[in-house]
Amino acid sequence: MRREYGLNAQNGPRLRLLVESCHVDSFSGSHDLGQLCAKESLTKYISPCSYCGAPADSIDHIPPRHMRMQLREMELTPFTIMEVPACRECNSALGARPLLTVGHRRSWIKGWLKRRYAKYLRIPNWTEEELATFGPGLRGVVIRNMAKRDLIKQRIQWPNNH
């Protein structure tokens, strides 16, 4: 059974998500690979989240909408109003935080993902020989958790991991 989760920046701002033989439990509602997968391999082109590279399903407003009028009234240096694609998890985590650039927001998300998924990031790499010593139930749990860990690592390293 081969599992491959790839973030690919080819073809401009698009994400190539190749999922084969998906039997991975959801670890976040917005990234439920189980829902994305059919019995056969699935290849989709979707806009990536500007912060973690996961499939984007919402729009993040920079600066946050509630701050725009205040910034205009204060006559601060001109700022660019942007709307960027974001996954629901990153967009919700950012909320109305006063981070005014994509770079600052991406940097904050990287730290937040590390804290949120610290348990998964501590999972060691198990060899095939070690996995063979486990029973089928435990082996499946370990494999699923290693797949989750790898996906989280890709999200933290994005866009530098391709």
VOPAGU-2260 file (C-alpha; in pm, 1 decimal, decimal comma):
REM VOPAGU-2260
SITE   aa  ch    i         X         Y         Z
SITE  MET   A    0       0,0       0,0       0,0
SITE  ARG   A    1     166,6     324,0    -111,4
SITE  ARG   A    2      69,6     659,7      30,1
SITE  GLU   A    3     191,9     974,1    -134,2
SITE  TYR   A    4      84,2    1323,2     -42,5
SITE  GLY   A    5     254,2    1583,7    -253,9
SITE  LEU   A    6     245,4    1958,6    -265,6
SITE  ASN   A    7     364,6    2075,7    -604,2
SITE  ALA   A    8     413,7    2433,0    -720,8
SITE  GLN   A    9     428,0    2349,7   -1090,7
SITE  ASN   A   10     179,1    2530,8   -1312,8
SITE  GLY   A   11     184,4    2848,1   -1103,9
SITE  PRO   A   12     -31,6    2887,0    -794,3
SITE  ARG   A   13    -191,3    2545,6    -805,6
SITE  LEU   A   14    -159,9    2238,4    -590,5
SITE  ARG   A   15    -129,0    1885,4    -717,4
SITE  LEU   A   16    -256,6    1644,2    -461,7
SITE  LEU   A   17    -189,8    1284,6    -552,5
SITE  VAL   A   18    -347,7    1037,3    -319,8
SITE  GLU   A   19    -318,9     665,0    -368,2
SITE  SER   A   20    -485,2     396,8    -162,4
SITE  CYS   A   21    -629,2     638,9      90,9
SITE  HIS   A   22    -697,6     491,0     427,8
SITE  VAL   A   23    -594,4     789,1     638,5
SITE  ASP   A   24    -824,9     909,4     914,2
SITE  SER   A   25    -906,6    1277,0     924,9
SITE  PHE   A   26    -695,6    1485,6    1160,9
SITE  SER   A   27    -869,2    1811,2    1077,2
SITE  GLY   A   28   -1209,1    1878,6     926,7
SITE  SER   A   29   -1066,1    2092,6     647,1
SITE  HIS   A   30    -809,6    1830,8     543,5
SITE  ASP   A   31   -1013,9    1513,1     551,9
SITE  LEU   A   32    -827,1    1303,2     298,0
SITE  GLY   A   33   -1077,8    1025,2     351,7
SITE  GLN   A   34   -1346,1    1245,2     194,8
SITE  LEU   A   35   -1114,9    1340,1     -92,6
SITE  CYS   A   36   -1033,8     980,7    -179,8
SITE  ALA   A   37   -1232,5     731,6    -376,2
SITE  LYS   A   38   -1134,9     365,6    -406,6
SITE  GLU   A   39    -911,8     451,3    -700,3
SITE  SER   A   40    -628,7     702,9    -718,1
SITE  LEU   A   41    -736,4    1063,7    -729,8
SITE  THR   A   42    -551,4    1355,5    -885,2
SITE  LYS   A   43    -698,7    1703,8    -850,1
SITE  TYR   A   44    -572,8    2050,8    -918,0
SITE  ILE   A   45    -676,9    2291,5    -645,6
SITE  SER   A   46    -549,8    2632,4    -535,1
SITE  PRO   A   47    -316,1    2588,5    -238,3
SITE  CYS   A   48    -348,1    2765,7      93,0
SITE  SER   A   49    -112,1    3064,2      93,0
SITE  TYR   A   50      17,5    2964,2     435,2
SITE  CYS   A   51      51,9    2584,7     440,9
SITE  GLY   A   52     -13,4    2455,6      88,1
SITE  ALA   A   53    -316,6    2245,7     183,5
SITE  PRO   A   54    -619,9    2267,2     -47,3
SITE  ALA   A   55    -770,3    2614,4      -7,4
SITE  ASP   A   56   -1140,7    2630,5      66,9
SITE  SER   A   57   -1172,3    2989,5     190,4
SITE  ILE   A   58   -1035,0    3341,1     139,7
SITE  ASP   A   59    -817,9    3525,2     391,6
SITE  HIS   A   60    -839,4    3905,3     399,2
SITE  ILE   A   61    -517,6    4099,1     456,2
SITE  PRO   A   62    -540,2    4314,9     656,7
SITE  PRO   A   63    -839,7    4167,9     838,4
SITE  ARG   A   64   -1163,1    4340,2     735,7
SITE  HIS   A   65   -1231,8    4487,9    1078,8
SITE  MET   A   66    -895,4    4669,2    1075,2
SITE  ARG   A   67    -920,9    4832,5     733,0
SITE  MET   A   68   -1128,9    5132,2     836,8
SITE  GLN   A   69    -911,4    5193,6    1143,4
SITE  LEU   A   70    -597,0    5189,9     929,7
SITE  ARG   A   71    -751,9    5439,3     685,8
SITE  GLU   A   72    -864,4    5668,8     968,6
SITE  MET   A   73    -518,0    5661,5    1125,3
SITE  GLU   A   74    -371,5    5750,9     785,5
SITE  LEU   A   75     -96,0    5498,0     827,6
SITE  THR   A   76     138,4    5429,0     541,4
SITE  PRO   A   77     -46,8    5286,5     245,1
SITE  PHE   A   78    -110,2    4917,9     271,8
SITE  THR   A   79    -219,1    4669,0      13,9
SITE  ILE   A   80    -562,1    4516,3      57,1
SITE  MET   A   81    -532,9    4154,2     -45,6
SITE  GLU   A   82    -745,3    3845,3     -53,7
SITE  VAL   A   83    -551,2    3520,6     -68,0
SITE  PRO   A   84    -663,4    3156,8     -81,6
SITE  ALA   A   85    -644,2    2979,6     253,9
SITE  CYS   A   86    -752,1    2651,1     400,9
SITE  ARG   A   87   -1024,5    2682,5     660,1
SITE  GLU   A   88    -790,0    2571,7     938,6
SITE  CYS   A   89    -530,3    2845,0     873,1
SITE  ASN   A   90    -796,1    3109,1     806,2
SITE  SER   A   91    -972,8    3028,1    1133,7
SITE  ALA   A   92    -647,7    3021,3    1329,3
SITE  LEU   A   93    -547,7    3362,7    1194,5
SITE  GLY   A   94    -889,6    3511,6    1256,1
SITE  ALA   A   95    -860,8    3886,4    1306,7
SITE  ARG   A   96    -496,4    3885,6    1418,8
SITE  PRO   A   97    -327,9    4215,9    1332,6
SITE  LEU   A   98     -68,4    4061,8    1100,4
SITE  LEU   A   99     -59,5    4283,0     791,4
SITE  THR   A  100     150,8    4085,6     541,6
SITE  VAL   A  101     136,9    3736,0     396,0
SITE  GLY   A  102     489,6    3674,9     526,8
SITE  HIS   A  103     398,9    3766,2     885,0
SITE  ARG   A  104      81,3    3558,3     867,3
SITE  ARG   A  105     265,6    3258,4     716,0
SITE  SER   A  106     534,1    3279,1     985,0
SITE  TRP   A  107     271,0    3285,4    1260,6
SITE  ILE   A  108      90,6    2985,5    1106,7
SITE  LYS   A  109     413,0    2780,3    1094,2
SITE  GLY   A  110     457,4    2820,7    1470,9
SITE  TRP   A  111      89,4    2756,0    1535,7
SITE  LEU   A  112      95,3    2432,3    1332,9
SITE  LYS   A  113     404,0    2315,0    1525,4
SITE  ARG   A  114     229,4    2376,2    1857,2
SITE  ARG   A  115    -105,2    2233,1    1749,3
SITE  TYR   A  116      39,6    1912,3    1605,6
SITE  ALA   A  117     337,8    1867,0    1841,2
SITE  LYS   A  118     214,6    1517,8    1934,0
SITE  TYR   A  119     219,9    1400,6    1570,9
SITE  LEU   A  120     554,2    1566,6    1500,3
SITE  ARG   A  121     715,5    1360,2    1779,7
SITE  ILE   A  122     618,5    1029,7    1614,6
SITE  PRO   A  123     936,8     841,3    1517,6
SITE  ASN   A  124    1006,5     679,4    1181,9
SITE  TRP   A  125     931,9     310,1    1212,0
SITE  THR   A  126    1108,9      69,2     976,4
SITE  GLU   A  127     921,2    -203,4     790,5
SITE  GLU   A  128    1092,6    -460,5    1013,4
SITE  GLU   A  129     970,2    -283,7    1327,3
SITE  LEU   A  130     618,6    -246,9    1185,6
SITE  ALA   A  131     611,9    -620,2    1104,7
SITE  THR   A  132     643,5    -697,4    1476,9
SITE  PHE   A  133     316,2    -517,1    1553,2
SITE  GLY   A  134     -26,9    -670,7    1531,0
SITE  PRO   A  135    -246,8    -557,1    1240,5
SITE  GLY   A  136    -446,3    -306,9    1449,4
SITE  LEU   A  137    -146,7    -132,3    1602,9
SITE  ARG   A  138      40,9    -144,4    1272,7
SITE  GLY   A  139    -246,6      36,0    1098,6
SITE  VAL   A  140    -262,1     305,4    1367,3
SITE  VAL   A  141     113,3     364,7    1348,3
SITE  ILE   A  142     110,0     385,1     967,3
SITE  ARG   A  143    -183,5     630,4     967,7
SITE  ASN   A  144     -16,8     848,4    1229,9
SITE  MET   A  145     312,6     850,2    1037,5
SITE  ALA   A  146     118,8     960,4     726,7
SITE  LYS   A  147     -44,5    1240,1     928,1
SITE  ARG   A  148     295,7    1343,6    1064,1
SITE  ASP   A  149     442,5    1357,6     712,5
SITE  LEU   A  150     151,8    1566,5     584,4
SITE  ILE   A  151     186,8    1808,1     877,7
SITE  LYS   A  152     560,2    1839,2     810,1
SITE  GLN   A  153     486,7    1922,9     445,6
SITE  ARG   A  154     243,5    2192,4     555,0
SITE  ILE   A  155     497,1    2345,1     794,2
SITE  GLN   A  156     774,1    2342,2     532,2
SITE  TRP   A  157     556,2    2476,6     249,4
SITE  PRO   A  158     642,7    2657,0      17,3
SITE  ASN   A  159    1008,6    2560,0      66,9
SITE  ASN   A  160     956,8    2184,0      33,4
SITE  HIS   A  161     921,8    2152,2    -343,4
